[in-house]
């Protein structure tokens, strides 16, 4: 009977050791994956900030351009009205 009991204890011990080894490997791989993902994530964050800055700058430039075009059109219309009024 003790032979069977010893085998059972040895098997349980081996199973526990295997689970421990699996958990250690899982933890190691998780840490490795986290480290590997940190740099690409930092790069993505940097790119995202650059894109947002460019978007903001483009929005400002577009607003200024629209205002300049509107002013130019008003001035040209005013000149055209003056010319038409003089010629009639």
Residue pairs with C-beta under 8 A, 6 or more apart in sequence:
none
